[in-house]
Amino acid sequence: MRIMGLDFGEKNIGVALSDPLGLTARGLMTLRRESIKKDLLALYALVEEHQVERVVLGFPRNMDGSRGPAALQAEAFARRLKGRLQVPVDLWDERLSTAAAERALLEGDVSRRRRGRVIDQVAAALILQNYLDARNAEAGK
């Protein structure tokens, strides 16, 4: 089952895909946000092209676990995704995912310019990988 991970931001949406077995995640692309309609159409096309059966959307809770403005926007976007994509959409805690992505890119000695182009898809891959690891650990019990 192929799963798509999304890191939803104000300017971009990072997109990641799992392998067909649902074990590993890899960054796919960064979608520059235009309008909700165009964003949903672009994501719909990716879901169709890659035969995605589930979407995992990063859920940016505050550090204390509460829901701030960004989390409320993610919930609204999740509702729109569910209506448009016709596949299950799960919200997944993404606290510190962008910071972890930045750290990984710095450790990999990726240039500042390149980091700016890939940070969102790396964050999406981290969100998706955390989801896959948790799901696979639960299934292994």
C-alpha positions, -999 to 999 in steps of 0.1 A, spaced: 0 0 0 16 33 -11 11 62 14 17 99 7 31 122 34 25 159 34 41 188 52 16 216 49 29 251 51 20 287 43 40 288 10 47 252 2 35 216 6 63 191 10 53 157 -5 68 123 3 59 88 -8 63 54 8 76 24 -10 48 -1 -21 53 -22 11 49 8 34 83 5 50 103 35 39 96 71 30 113 93 5 108 129 -5 91 134 -38 87 171 -44 78 205 -30 46 219 -43 45 257 -43 11 267 -30 -11 288 -53 -48 284 -43 -67 258 -24 -83 246 -56 -50 243 -75 -33 227 -45 -60 200 -43 -59 194 -80 -21 189 -79 -24 166 -50 -52 146 -66 -30 142 -97 -2 128 -76 -25 104 -57 -37 91 -90 -3 89 -107 13 71 -78 -17 50 -68 -18 63 -33 -42 46 -9 -37 68 22 -24 103 29 -7 114 61 -8 151 68 16 166 93 -3 180 123 17 209 139 7 208 176 22 232 200 50 218 222 25 214 251 2 193 228 -24 220 223 -37 231 189 -26 265 177 -35 284 145 -13 262 123 -29 230 137 -64 245 130 -53 252 94 -40 217 90 -73 203 102 -92 224 78 -69 213 50 -74 177 60 -111 181 57 -107 195 22 -83 167 12 -107 140 24 -135 155 3 -113 158 -28 -90 128 -28 -114 100 -18 -87 82 2 -83 82 40 -64 112 54 -46 108 88 -32 137 109 2 129 123 20 148 150 48 167 133 63 186 162 100 195 154 99 178 119 111 209 101 139 213 127 149 177 123 149 180 85 171 211 88 195 193 111 197 163 87 204 185 57 231 205 77 247 172 88 247 161 51 265 193 42 237 204 18 242 240 6 219 267 19 203 271 -15 196 234 -20 183 232 16 157 258 8 145 238 -22 142 205 -4 134 212 33 97 208 29 99 174 12 125 162 37 101 172 65 73 154 47 95 123 45 103 125 82 66 128 90 57 98 68 86 77 81 75 83 117 40 73 108 52 41 90 75 32 119 46 35 144 22 17 122 46 -12 115 56 -14 152 19 -17 161 13 -44 134 43 -63 147 29 -66 183 
